């Protein structure tokens, strides 16, 4: 069930950013499953950027076009 206060419209910037962030985390989970070794600090920072940058861009695009 979807909460009545949370919009599920593709024109809602928060919804679009949440969907993009979930997809980015899924892609990173897949990537981490095929690589070996423990993550370094550079890898952790790269992961944070890899999730936040697409989510922020999607939020801004949806905000301006919606």
ABEGO torsion letter per residue (X at the ends): XBBAABBABAABAAAAAAAAAAAAAAAAAAAAAABBEBBBAAAAAAAAAAAAAAAAAAAAAAAAAX
